[in-house]
Amino acid sequence: MATTATFGAQSRVSEYPPTSPWKEIVATIVTDGNDGAAAGDIPASTFGLTYIERSFPAVKSDNTLIVVTAPAYDGGSLLGKAAATAAPADIPSGTYLIKLFGY
């Protein structure tokens, strides 16, 4: 099962021009624990984006886990971070709330 996303509050960033493609996305993701350790595992297209500039930590639905995330080097996907290391790791299975910024 690939990671899926359901969009919550979604809005364009208020910049000039108003048609700016930059978006701030708040989404709920569901993962089976097999995605996030490698670039391409969770593509930007999962969030309706082509490029992820920034991501914020993902919070598990039961508030028992916070997972640090970062865009891959090329911005084309999302990576998870292993606890207590700087290495990429799969995001543990579950439902998470995450915030991203990109286009």
C-alpha positions in Angstrom: 0.0 0.0 0.0 1.4 3.4 -1.0 1.1 6.4 1.3 -2.1 8.3 0.7 -3.1 11.9 1.5 -6.3 13.6 2.4 -6.3 17.4 2.3 -7.5 19.4 5.2 -7.2 23.2 5.3 -5.5 24.1 2.0 -4.7 27.6 0.8 -2.5 29.5 -1.5 0.1 31.6 0.1 -0.9 35.3 -0.1 1.9 36.6 -2.3 1.9 38.8 -5.4 0.6 37.8 -7.9 -2.6 36.3 -6.4 -2.2 33.5 -9.0 1.0 32.3 -7.4 1.4 28.5 -7.7 2.9 28.3 -4.2 0.7 26.3 -1.8 0.7 25.6 1.9 -0.8 22.2 2.4 -2.2 20.6 5.5 -2.9 16.9 4.9 -3.6 13.7 6.7 -1.4 10.9 5.5 -1.9 7.2 6.0 1.2 5.0 5.6 1.9 1.3 6.1 5.4 1.8 7.4 7.2 1.1 4.1 7.5 4.6 2.7 9.8 7.5 3.5 13.3 6.0 3.6 14.1 6.6 0.0 13.6 9.5 -2.4 10.6 8.8 -4.5 8.8 6.7 -1.9 6.3 9.6 -1.1 6.2 11.7 -4.3 5.2 15.4 -4.2 2.3 14.4 -6.4 0.7 12.6 -3.4 0.1 16.2 -2.1 -0.9 17.7 -5.5 2.5 19.3 -5.8 5.4 19.0 -8.2 8.0 20.4 -5.8 8.2 20.3 -2.0 10.2 23.3 -0.6 9.6 22.7 3.1 7.9 20.2 5.3 7.2 20.2 9.0 7.1 17.3 11.5 4.3 14.8 11.1 2.2 14.1 14.2 0.6 10.7 14.6 -3.2 10.7 15.2 -2.9 9.4 18.7 -0.2 12.0 19.6 2.3 9.3 20.5 4.9 10.0 17.8 6.3 13.0 16.0 8.3 12.2 12.8 10.7 14.7 11.4 10.3 15.0 7.6 12.2 16.8 4.9 12.0 17.3 1.2 14.3 15.1 -0.9 17.3 17.0 -2.4 15.4 17.5 -5.7 12.2 18.5 -4.0 10.3 15.7 -5.8 9.4 13.7 -2.7 9.2 13.6 1.1 11.7 11.8 3.3 11.2 10.6 6.9 14.0 10.8 9.5 15.1 8.0 11.8 14.9 8.7 15.5 18.3 9.6 17.1 20.2 9.6 13.8 20.3 11.8 10.7 19.5 8.9 8.4 16.4 8.7 6.3 13.9 6.1 7.5 10.4 4.8 6.7 7.6 6.7 8.5 6.1 4.1 11.0 2.7 2.9 10.0 -0.3 5.0 11.0 -2.2 8.2 10.3 -0.4 11.5 10.6 -1.1 15.2 10.2 1.6 17.1 8.2 2.1 20.5 6.8 4.0 21.1 3.5 5.0 24.1 1.4 5.7 23.9 -2.3 4.2 24.2 -5.8 
